[in-house]
Amino acid sequence: MANTLDRIGDKWSLLLVRDMLAGKTTYGQFLESPEGIPTNILADRLKRLEQFGIIARSAYQERPVRYAYALTESGRQLGRVLRALADWGLENIAGTKKELVPGSFVR
């Protein structure tokens, strides 16, 4: 459990995985998420997720270089974990809402 939490155990990493499961791929798209991730944390979490093999990046623009991010197979497997966390929140936290968006992983 500790090794898993070292890789994905913070709020921002899980929200980035959620956003990628919902179809977001670029730095700018991640910044548009309603939680308002600070830019320094976004850059750090993207690097960490890539380092741990949860996401992969590929350049889509040369000048300036810009990257698109995508979940690896192990990253996509986190969808089950996020679904379970979302379901738990819906059942146990008053006021939690199920938000459906295009490409959403939520059932």
N, C-alpha and C positions, 0 to 999 in steps of 0.2 A: 504494500500500500504506500509506503513512504517513497519508494522509487517512482511510482506513478504520480504522486502528488508533487514530487520535485519537477516533473515535466509539465503537468497540466493542472496543477492544484490551485491556481489563482483565478480570480474572476475574469480577468482580461483574456487569458489564454482560452478559456472555455467559450467566452463570447465571440472570439475570433473564429473558433471552430464552428460555432453556431452560424455565424455570418457566412462562412464558406459553404456550409451545408445548404444555406439558403441561396447560394449563387453569387455572392460577392467575391471579387477576385483582386481588386486593386486597393492600394493604400488610401486613395481618396474615398472609395466606397466604404472602407472600414471606418474612416473618420465621420461619415454620415450617420453611423449607428446612433440611436437615441441615448445610449449610455454615456457618450462623449468621452471616449478614450483620449487621454493626452498624447500628443505626438511622440514624446520621448518614450512613453510606455509602449505605444504601438510599435515603434521601430524595434525596441528591445524584445517584445514578445514574438514578433515575426522572425527575428533572428534565432531566438530560442526554439521556437517550434520547428524551424528548418533544421537547426542543429540536432534535434532529437528525432528527425525523420518523420514528423507529423505532417509537415507541409513541404512543398517544393516550389521554387520560384523560377520564372523564366522571363527573360527580357522581352518586352513587346514594343519598346521604343528605344532608339539609339541615343538621340540628343535632345534633352538629357536622358540618360538611361532610366527607364521605368520598368517596374517588374509587375507581373501578374503572379498571384499565389494560388495554389491548388492543394487540396488535401491529398496525401498519399493514401495507400490502402489502409495503413494503420490509423491514419487520421480519419478516414471515412468510418472506420469501426467505432470511433467515439460517438457516432450518431446514436447508437443504442444507449450509451451512458447519458447523453444529453436528454434523450427522450425520457429516460427514467427519472432524471432530476426534474425535468419540466412537469412530468406527471405527479411526482411527489409534491412539488410546489402547488400545483392546482388542487390537490387533495388536502394539503395541510397549512397553507398560508392564505389567510383571508385576504380577499382583494386581488389575488393573482388572476390574471386573464390569459386566455389562450389566444395568441395573435397569429392569424394565418396570413402568410405572405407568399408570393410566388416562389416556388422552389423550397418552401419551408419543410423542415424535417419533422415538424410537429404533426401528429396524426389528428 
